[in-house]
Amino acid sequence: MEFSLSDDQIAIRDLAKQIIGDRSTDEFVRDFAESDEAFDKQLWALLADAGLLGLALPAKVGGSDFALLEVCQVLEA
């Protein structure tokens, strides 16, 4: 049984890490922590634009037909 990540799973992980890493500079995190915002709307928009928020949704509703493992790659990032 193979437990390695597939090429698609690696690409999802790398994309999520890039988007989150680019957005989450030390200065931004410090400023955001001091703000009254509950979440980073722009980060969520970037993740949505990259197609990462609909990974586990069926293609017939605009998702990517992936599963929980791919979602976990984004959550881990």
Backbone as ProteinMPNN parsed JSONL, in Angstrom:
{"seq_chain_A": "MEFSLSDDQIAIRDLAKQIIGDRSTDEFVRDFAESDEAFDKQLWALLADAGLLGLALPAKVGGSDFALLEVCQVLEA", "coords_chain_A": {"N_chain_A": [[0.848, -1.178, 0.0], [0.567, 2.179, -0.855], [1.61, 5.141, 0.671], [2.456, 7.648, 0.085], [2.163, 11.108, -0.864], [0.189, 12.107, -3.655], [0.944, 13.602, -6.886], [-0.926, 15.647, -7.356], [-1.819, 16.15, -4.738], [0.522, 17.075, -3.541], [0.893, 19.387, -5.064], [-1.356, 20.862, -4.274], [-0.795, 21.192, -1.53], [1.621, 22.682, -1.701], [0.743, 25.001, -3.04], [-1.102, 26.052, -1.188], [0.65, 26.541, 0.983], [2.286, 28.478, -0.197], [0.499, 30.64, -0.737], [-0.506, 31.236, 1.844], [1.884, 31.652, 3.235], [2.989, 33.848, 1.842], [1.164, 35.808, 2.5], [1.204, 35.929, 5.269], [3.183, 37.563, 6.748], [5.543, 38.516, 9.314], [5.065, 41.15, 10.186], [2.442, 41.599, 9.208], [0.979, 39.633, 10.64], [1.372, 40.501, 13.267], [0.139, 43.067, 13.182], [-2.456, 42.265, 12.476], [-3.199, 40.757, 14.682], [-3.525, 42.727, 16.538], [-5.722, 44.009, 15.624], [-9.327, 44.393, 15.261], [-10.45, 42.476, 13.739], [-11.978, 39.341, 12.943], [-11.191, 37.365, 11.203], [-9.034, 36.926, 8.347], [-10.098, 38.401, 5.645], [-9.105, 38.871, 3.083], [-7.187, 36.841, 2.777], [-8.846, 34.563, 2.765], [-10.223, 35.125, 0.403], [-8.144, 34.924, -1.456], [-7.504, 32.197, -1.174], [-9.903, 31.108, -2.06], [-9.987, 32.055, -4.729], [-7.898, 30.572, -5.736], [-9.011, 28.113, -5.813], [-8.968, 26.474, -3.617], [-10.806, 26.283, -1.56], [-12.95, 24.765, -2.288], [-12.224, 22.125, -2.512], [-13.141, 19.548, -1.612], [-15.7, 19.463, -2.512], [-18.253, 18.289, -4.772], [-17.712, 18.146, -8.333], [-19.928, 18.898, -9.827], [-21.085, 20.985, -8.462], [-19.243, 22.937, -8.607], [-16.926, 22.267, -7.301], [-13.838, 20.405, -6.662], [-13.775, 17.675, -6.486], [-12.055, 16.308, -4.765], [-10.841, 14.837, -1.676], [-10.907, 14.411, 1.931], [-8.198, 14.234, 2.646], [-6.87, 15.979, 0.896], [-8.014, 18.4, 1.672], [-6.979, 18.502, 4.231], [-4.318, 19.045, 3.657], [-4.395, 21.747, 3.023], [-5.36, 22.789, 5.44], [-3.264, 22.11, 7.148], [-1.238, 23.731, 6.154]], "CA_chain_A": [[0.0, 0.0, 0.0], [1.359, 3.411, -1.018], [1.151, 6.213, 1.545], [3.029, 8.918, -0.36], [1.218, 12.043, -1.474], [0.18, 12.145, -5.12], [1.397, 14.876, -7.453], [-1.99, 16.63, -7.101], [-1.812, 16.492, -3.31], [1.719, 17.896, -3.315], [0.629, 20.701, -5.666], [-2.31, 21.539, -3.38], [-0.041, 21.577, -0.328], [2.578, 23.742, -2.031], [-0.009, 26.211, -3.35], [-1.615, 26.583, 0.078], [1.79, 27.086, 1.724], [2.739, 29.705, -0.851], [-0.489, 31.703, -0.523], [-0.544, 31.588, 3.269], [3.195, 32.19, 3.588], [3.144, 35.186, 1.259], [0.247, 36.728, 3.193], [1.409, 35.931, 6.72], [4.476, 38.083, 7.191], [5.569, 38.845, 10.746], [4.421, 42.451, 10.375], [1.009, 41.442, 9.018], [0.419, 38.859, 11.752], [1.38, 41.39, 14.438], [-0.908, 44.078, 12.989], [-3.756, 41.605, 12.481], [-3.478, 40.362, 16.068], [-3.927, 43.927, 17.268], [-6.944, 44.555, 15.025], [-10.595, 43.84, 15.74], [-10.933, 41.534, 12.726], [-12.09, 37.958, 13.397], [-10.452, 36.541, 10.249], [-8.439, 37.676, 7.245], [-10.98, 38.282, 4.483], [-8.309, 38.812, 1.855], [-6.606, 35.508, 2.687], [-9.916, 33.659, 2.342], [-10.484, 35.411, -1.007], [-7.03, 34.347, -2.215], [-7.679, 30.742, -1.156], [-11.052, 30.81, -2.923], [-9.575, 32.293, -6.11], [-7.004, 29.475, -6.118], [-9.793, 26.882, -5.855], [-8.643, 25.621, -2.478], [-11.912, 26.167, -0.6], [-13.934, 23.807, -2.773], [-11.538, 20.885, -2.862], [-13.905, 18.335, -1.316], [-17.044, 19.554, -3.077], [-18.373, 17.632, -6.071], [-17.504, 19.001, -9.508], [-21.206, 19.393, -10.336], [-21.415, 22.228, -7.765], [-18.096, 23.832, -8.724], [-15.79, 21.797, -6.506], [-12.745, 19.717, -7.342], [-13.927, 16.219, -6.321], [-11.028, 15.69, -3.938], [-11.364, 14.289, -0.422], [-10.435, 15.005, 3.181], [-6.738, 14.32, 2.66], [-6.475, 17.208, 0.21], [-8.427, 19.496, 2.561], [-6.006, 18.515, 5.341], [-3.099, 19.699, 3.175], [-4.631, 23.188, 3.156], [-5.465, 23.096, 6.876], [-1.925, 22.013, 7.726], [-0.482, 24.907, 5.722]], "C_chain_A": [[0.894, 1.242, 0.0], [0.773, 4.531, -0.167], [1.744, 7.577, 1.18], [1.928, 9.806, -0.923], [1.325, 11.959, -2.992], [0.704, 13.498, -5.598], [0.364, 15.975, -7.219], [-1.986, 17.08, -5.644], [-0.614, 17.363, -2.956], [1.502, 19.303, -3.876], [-0.341, 21.507, -4.809], [-1.593, 22.042, -2.135], [0.879, 22.759, -0.606], [1.875, 25.064, -2.336], [-0.545, 26.86, -2.074], [-0.492, 27.21, 0.901], [2.269, 28.405, 1.133], [1.789, 30.862, -0.56], [-0.468, 32.168, 0.925], [0.779, 32.205, 3.702], [3.423, 33.594, 3.073], [2.312, 36.215, 2.019], [0.64, 36.933, 4.658], [2.815, 36.354, 7.121], [4.408, 38.396, 8.682], [4.83, 40.151, 11.024], [2.9, 42.337, 10.237], [0.37, 40.715, 10.198], [0.342, 39.714, 13.017], [0.255, 42.42, 14.337], [-2.299, 43.452, 13.056], [-4.155, 41.205, 13.904], [-3.968, 41.545, 16.892], [-5.218, 44.548, 16.72], [-8.176, 43.901, 15.648], [-11.172, 42.81, 14.778], [-10.931, 40.109, 13.285], [-11.306, 37.005, 12.491], [-9.975, 37.427, 9.108], [-9.259, 37.449, 5.971], [-10.191, 38.144, 3.184], [-7.657, 37.438, 1.684], [-7.647, 34.503, 2.213], [-10.247, 33.873, 0.865], [-9.384, 34.815, -1.892], [-7.148, 32.825, -2.291], [-8.84, 30.326, -2.061], [-10.681, 30.975, -4.393], [-8.676, 31.172, -6.628], [-7.739, 28.131, -6.181], [-9.577, 25.965, -4.673], [-9.793, 25.454, -1.484], [-12.962, 25.143, -1.029], [-13.338, 22.454, -3.117], [-12.41, 19.647, -2.701], [-15.33, 18.379, -1.843], [-17.091, 18.822, -4.42], [-18.209, 18.628, -7.226], [-18.817, 19.601, -10.0], [-21.675, 20.665, -9.627], [-20.224, 23.187, -7.734], [-16.885, 23.431, -7.921], [-14.772, 21.055, -7.348], [-12.789, 18.204, -7.2], [-12.769, 15.557, -5.572], [-11.662, 15.233, -2.632], [-10.718, 14.984, 0.772], [-8.923, 15.149, 3.234], [-6.245, 15.599, 2.003], [-6.86, 18.442, 1.034], [-7.423, 19.622, 3.704], [-4.677, 19.156, 4.92], [-3.219, 21.214, 3.312], [-4.659, 23.568, 4.63], [-4.09, 23.048, 7.543], [-1.078, 23.227, 7.38], [-0.853, 26.107, 6.561]], "O_chain_A": [[1.855, 1.33, 0.765], [-0.415, 4.838, -0.268], [1.544, 8.552, 1.904], [0.9, 9.323, -1.396], [2.41, 11.764, -3.542], [0.884, 14.421, -4.803], [0.729, 17.111, -6.917], [-2.135, 18.268, -5.358], [-0.733, 18.289, -2.153], [1.878, 20.292, -3.247], [-0.161, 22.713, -4.64], [-1.77, 23.192, -1.735], [0.914, 23.721, 0.161], [2.351, 26.128, -1.938], [-0.452, 28.076, -1.904], [-0.665, 28.295, 1.456], [2.614, 29.335, 1.863], [2.23, 31.946, -0.179], [-0.419, 33.368, 1.194], [0.791, 33.177, 4.456], [3.982, 34.437, 3.774], [2.723, 37.367, 2.159], [0.423, 38.01, 5.213], [3.546, 35.593, 7.756], [3.319, 38.525, 9.241], [4.063, 40.245, 11.982], [2.156, 42.9, 11.039], [-0.67, 41.142, 10.7], [-0.645, 39.655, 13.751], [-0.495, 42.621, 15.292], [-3.217, 44.039, 13.629], [-5.324, 41.309, 14.275], [-4.74, 41.374, 17.836], [-5.741, 45.504, 17.292], [-8.068, 42.977, 16.454], [-12.282, 42.322, 14.993], [-10.013, 39.714, 14.003], [-10.817, 35.971, 12.944], [-10.461, 38.544, 8.93], [-9.119, 36.421, 5.308], [-10.574, 37.385, 2.294], [-7.581, 36.926, 0.567], [-7.358, 33.677, 1.348], [-10.521, 32.91, 0.149], [-9.67, 34.264, -2.955], [-6.92, 32.233, -3.346], [-8.761, 29.307, -2.748], [-11.023, 30.126, -5.216], [-8.69, 30.859, -7.819], [-7.147, 27.122, -6.564], [-9.962, 24.796, -4.717], [-9.744, 24.557, -0.643], [-13.773, 24.706, -0.213], [-13.897, 21.718, -3.93], [-12.414, 18.781, -3.577], [-16.091, 17.433, -1.643], [-16.083, 18.746, -5.122], [-18.533, 19.808, -7.092], [-18.819, 20.708, -10.538], [-22.564, 21.355, -10.127], [-20.194, 24.129, -6.942], [-15.908, 24.178, -7.863], [-14.827, 21.069, -8.577], [-11.926, 17.513, -7.74], [-12.535, 14.36, -5.738], [-12.885, 15.242, -2.497], [-10.066, 16.018, 0.627], [-8.42, 16.107, 3.821], [-5.31, 16.233, 2.493], [-6.109, 19.416, 1.082], [-7.062, 20.731, 4.097], [-3.989, 19.749, 5.752], [-2.254, 21.886, 3.675], [-4.047, 24.56, 5.027], [-3.796, 23.867, 8.414], [-0.294, 23.701, 8.202], [-0.321, 27.197, 6.349]]}, "name": "protein", "num_of_chains": 1, "seq": "MEFSLSDDQIAIRDLAKQIIGDRSTDEFVRDFAESDEAFDKQLWALLADAGLLGLALPAKVGGSDFALLEVCQVLEA"}
